[in-house]
Amino acid sequence: MKIFKTIGFTVTLLLFVTCYAQQEQDSIKTYKKRVLETTEVDFLTSYYSQSGDNAAVSGGIGTEELTDVTGTFVVSIPLSDDDVLTIDAGVSAYTSASSSNVDPFDGGQPADPFVASSGASSSDTWANLSGSYSHSSYDRNTIVSGKLSVSSEYDYFSLGFGGGLTKLFNEKNTEVSVNANVYLDKWNSIYPSELRPFASGANGLANGFFSNKTITGDTNYSPIFDKFSDETRNSYSVGFGFSQILSKNLQGSLALDFVQQQGLLSTPFQRVYFADVVDSFIENFQLADAIEQLPDSRFKVAVGGRLNWYVNETVVVRSFYRYYYDDWGISSHTASVEVPIKISDKFTIYPSYRYYQQTAADYFYGYEEALSTDTYYTSDYDLSEYSANQFGMGVSYTDIFTKAHIWKLGLKSIDLKFYKYDRDTTFSSSIITAGFKFVMD
């Protein structure tokens, strides 16, 4: 009997321990910290303006004036303790003196590369919708994510999808990640207006477009022009990341990215003027000798690193460097520093500086520098040799208690930033951005 009592006591004890352990496990599951505690809504907006005298639309000369207003909503929804769905929807509306000269003859004034045309090509709207899903493992050391996006504007449509994997080690002091993305794009090619009559291969001057216009200079206008037969562009990218907490005040990260593009990489409405062709004009606008021609493939590599130094409770120094190379002959260096300074419990200012320098693409030519015998050519100054400086200042307001409310949304933070960008060419730009983060009560 004694032995049965002992066995019975042991079984009872084991059952108690098992039940207690199960209750502990259930308790952990019940009170496990969620990846995202509640729904978050971000509203982002920006106003951008630029100017310059090297418009690619008019062959490397002419106004580059452009203004753009963007609005974006980002909604992050916790589906469970471990899963988050994020929806990103944005619209961008711009007016462009440069792109207006795709058809410089549809305005109410004489055509001129330095004057905006008032026709239909002077403005456009871009729209984007994307959704991403992320799942975190129970121990929060593995994160799997996927993304799908679609965007469209008047001459371009893009479908994108991708995914990523992140692993944390060493008590979350070390992070390794990999991500891959695919973008399948389709042009609806819009060509400079004076070239459209030549699209059929017939004598374009006999077309009605020229019947009420006077050509000066070389009156026997005969451009080099063929419509693009393939209007698709596919981009494939893969990126690797490594992040390490080096000390209680220092954190660093490295990134390596590869991009392969194939298809129509030329912009159909960007003109080129040749040095060995006599100029033809209508009014004050020089007619295109050809349109931009670039290879149908491009391989890009970028490697960069960040180093963040927590100086004290008031000051943090964030530094960044990246080296870029592609097989079109461009190599570039980017270096930047941002110094967040906490001026109170709720306010932080963000002075920043960024330097950029690049070499020219093998196929870049300035105005009337390319020859008609060249295979590839562009007068897009984004592919030229230049250096640029950008100065920025930002301020953020944070209220973790979300005292201010709009409907059922508590205002968690406001971010305002201004950046001024200048190249050593004639190009300059400025942008004002604002971001508002709300959390659902």
N, C-alpha and C positions, 0 to 999 in steps of 0.2 A: 504493500500500500504506500509505503514511504516513497518508493521509487516512482510510482504513478503520480503521487503528489508533486514530486520534483519535476517530472516530465510536464505535468499540467501547468505548473508555475512557469516553466521555461517557455512553453508554447504561448501562454498568456502574455509573457514578457515580450516575446518576439512579435506577436500580433500587435501589442501596444506600440513597440518601437516602429514596426512597419506602418501602422496607421498614423503615428506621429510624424514619421518621415514623409508620408504621402500628404498629410495636412500641411507640412512645411513646404513641400513642393507646390501644392495647390496655392498656398499663400503667396509663394514667390511668383507663380504665374499670375495670380490675381493682382498683385501689387507691383508687377514688373514695370519699370519705367518705359513709357512709350517712346518710340523714335520721334514722333511729333505729337505733342499733347492735344492740340486742337487745330481746327482749320485756320490757315493763315492766308491773307489776301494782300498782295502787293500791287500797288498802282504806280507805274513808272511812266514818266513823260520827259520829253526833251525838245529843245529848240536848237537847230543847227544852222549855221550860215557859213558860206565860203566865198572867196573871190580869188581871181587870178587871171592871167592873160595867155594861157597855154591850153586851150580847150582841145581835147582829142576829137570832138565832134567836127571841128573845123580845121583839122590837120595840124594841130600844135600851135595855132594862133587863135585869138578871140577870147571872149569873156568866159569865165568859169563860174560866174555867179550862180548860187543855188541856195535855197532855204528849204528846210525840212522840219516838220512837226510830227512827233511820234507819240503814240499812247499805247501802253501795254498793261494788261491785267495778268497776274500770275496767281493762281489759286492752288494751294497745297492742302490736300485732304488726307487725314489719317484714315486708312481703311481698316486698320487693326493696330495692335501694339507694334507690329513689325513692318507694316506695309504703308506706303505713301504714294498717292496719285497726285501728279502736278499737271495742271492745265495752263498753257501759256498762249494768250491771244493778243495780237498786236496789229495796229494799222499805222502806216506812215504815209503822209501826204507831202509832196514837194512841188515847188516851182523852180524851174531851172532855165536860166538864160542860155546855158550851154546846150542842153538837149533840145531846146526850142529851135535851134538851128539845124536839126535834122531836116527840117523843111523851112529854110529861111525866107521863102518867098510867099508864105501864107499869112503874113502880117499886114499891117496897114501902112508900113513905112518901107523905104528902100532897104533891101537885104544888105546886111553888114555883119561880119563875124564878131564885132565888138558891141553889137546891139541885139537885144533879145527879140525874137519873133514872138508875136502874140497868138500864134496858131495853136493847134491841138497838142502838139508835142511839147509845149512849154510847161506842162504839169502832169503828174501821174500819182497813183495811189498804189502802195504795196501793202499786202495783207498776209499775215502768218498765223497759223494755228498749230500748236504742238502739244503732245501729251507724253508724259514720262511716268514710269512706275519703278519704284525701288523696294526691295525686300531686304531686311536686316535679319541676320541669324539671331538665335536666342541669346547668345553671349555677346552680340554686337560686334563680332570680329570679322564678319563677312557681310558684304553688301553687294547685291546683284541688281542691276538696273537695265531698263529698256526704254527706247524713245522712238516716237513716230511724229513726223512733222510734214506740213504742206504749206507752201507759200506761192503767191502769184502777184504779178503786175502785168501791165499792158502787153509786154513782149516776152514774158518769161514765166515759166511754171516750174516748180521744184517739189519733188517728193523725197523725203529723207527718213532714214531709220537707222537705228544703231543700238548698242548696248555696252555695258561695262561691268567689271568685277573689281571690287576693292577688298583687300585683306589687311587686317591689323594684327600686329604681333607685339611681343615685348611689353605686355600690359598697356597696349594701345599707344606706345611711344614710337612705334614704327608702322608705316603705312605703305603698301604697295598696290598699285592699281594698273589696270589695262582697259582701254576702251576702243571701240571700232565703230565707224559710221559710214554710211553709203548715201550719196545724194544723186538722184536721177533727175536731170534737168532737161527742159525742152524750150528752145527759142521759138518765137514767132518773129522771124527776121524782119526788121524794119530797116530799109536802106535809105541813104541820102536821096532826097527827092529828085535831083537831077539825074541820078543813075537808074531810076525805076523805068524810064522809057526804053532803056537798053537791055532790060531783063529778058526780053524775048529773043535777043540776038540780032534783031533787025536794026536798021539805021534809026537810032533813037531820035535823031534830029528831026525826022519826019513826023514824030509823035506830036500830038496836040499840045503837050506840055510846053514846048518851045515856040509854038506858033505866035504867041503874043509877047515873047521876050526877046530882047536884043542881046546877042553874045558879042562881047568885045575881046580884044586880044586875039587868040587863035580862034577864028570863027568856025573852023572845021573841028569842033569838039569831038574827040574820040577816046573815051576813057577805057581803061582796062577793067572789065567788070564781068563777073559770072556769079550767079546766085549760088549760095551755099547749098550743096546737095544733102548734107547731113546737118540737122539742126538740134541734135542731142548733145548733152554734155554730162558725163558721169564722173563723180568724184568719190574716191575711196580713201579713208584715213584710218590709221591706227596710232594710238598713243600709249605711252608707258609713263607711269609716275612713281616717284619714291619720295617719301617724307619721313623726317626723323627729328624727334625732340632731342637736341644735343645737350641741353642743360635746362635748368628751371627758367633761364632768361633767353634761351636761344633755340630757334627752330629753323630747319632748313629743308628744302625740297628740290628735286631735280625732275625734269620732264623731257621726253624725247618723242617727237611726232614725225610721222611719215604720211605724205599725201600723194596720191596718184590721180591725175586728171586725164580724161580722154574725151575726144569729140570736138565740138565747135568751141574753141577757146578764144576766137576772135570776136570782137564786138561789131556786129554788122553795120552800124550806122556811123562808125568812126572813119573819117576821111584820111587820105594820105596824098601829099603833093610831091611830085618827083622833080629832081634837079635837072633832068635831061628832057623834060617835056615843056613845051611852050604853054604859058598860062592862058586859061579861058575864064571870063567873068560874065556874070549877069548882075547889073547894078554894081554894088561894091563887094559882092561875094564871089570868091574864087571857086570855080567848079572843081569837083573832086577828080583827081587823076586815077584814083583807085580807092578801095576800102582796105582797112587793116587786114593783113594776112599773117597769121601766127601758126606755129605747128599744132597738130591735133593731139599732142600729148605733152604733159608737164609733170615732172617729179620734184617734190619739195621735201626738204628735211629741216627740222628746227630742233635745237637743243637749248634748254634754258635752266635757270636755277633761281630760287628765292632764298633769302636769308632774313629772318625777322628777329629783331633784338628788342626784348622787353627791358627798357632802360630802368624804369621805375613805374609807379602807379600813375604817373602823369604822361610819360612819353614812351612811344614805341617807334622803332625805325624799321621800315619795310623796304627791302632792296630787291631788285630784279635785274637779271641779264639774260638775253637770248641771242643766239647766233642762228642765222637762217641761210640756206643755200638752195638753189634750184638749177635744173639742167638747161634753163634759158640764159644762164650767165649771171643771174642776180645773186649777190651775197649781201647780207645786212647784219648790223649790230644794233641791238636795242638795250638801253640801260635806263633804269628809272629808280627813283626813291620817293617814298611817301612817309611823312612823319606825323602820325596822329598825336594830337596833344589834347589831353583831357583837361578842360578848363573848369568843369564842375561835375557834379554827379550825373547830370543829364546832357551836357553839351560837350562835344568834341570837335575840334577843327582839324582839317586835313590838308596842309600844304604839300604840293608834290611837284616833281620835275621829271621829264622824260626826254632822252636824247635818242635820235634815230639817224642812221646813215646807211645808204645802200649804193651798190654799183649799178650800172645800166644793164638792161637786157641786151643780148647779142643782136636783137632785131629792132632796137630803138633807133629812130632817126628824128631829128628835129625838123622843123618846117623846111621843105624842099631840100632835104639832105639825102633821101633815099633815091635809088636809081630804078628805072622801070625794068631793068634786067634782074633785080634782086628777087629772090624767092619769097622771103618773109620781110615784113616791115610794119612798123607802128609808130605813130607820133603821140602816143599816150604817155604823158609825163609821169604817170604813176610807175612806169617802167624805165624811167630815166635815172641818171645818177644824181643824187641829191642828199642833203642832210637836213634835219628838222629838229626844232626844239618845241617842247610843250610845257607850259606852266599851268598849274592847277591849284584851286583852293576849294575846299569843301567844309561844310558844317553839318553835324548830325545832332538830332535830339532823340533821346531814348527815355522811355517811361515804362519800366518793366511791370508796373502795376496797372497800366492802361486806363488811366483815370478819364481821359477824353474818349467819348463814344460817338459813333455814327450808326444809328439803328442798333443792331446787335454786335457791331464790330468795335473793339477797343483799339485805339491808336497806340501802337507800340513804339514806332520810330518814324522820324522824318529825316531824309538825307537830301541836301542841296549841294550841287557841285558846279564849278565853272572851269572850263579849260580853254586856253588860248594856244593855237598851234601855228607855227610859221616854218615854211621851208626856205632854203636859200635860193629858190626860184621866186616867181611872183606870187606863189600860192600861199594863202593863209586862211584859217578858219577859226571859229569859236563855237562852243556848245555849252548850253546850260541844261543840267539834268536835275530832276526831282524824283524822289522815291518816297512812298508812304506805305508803311507796313501796318496791317490791321490783324488782330486775332479775334476769332469768334468766341463770344462769351459762353 
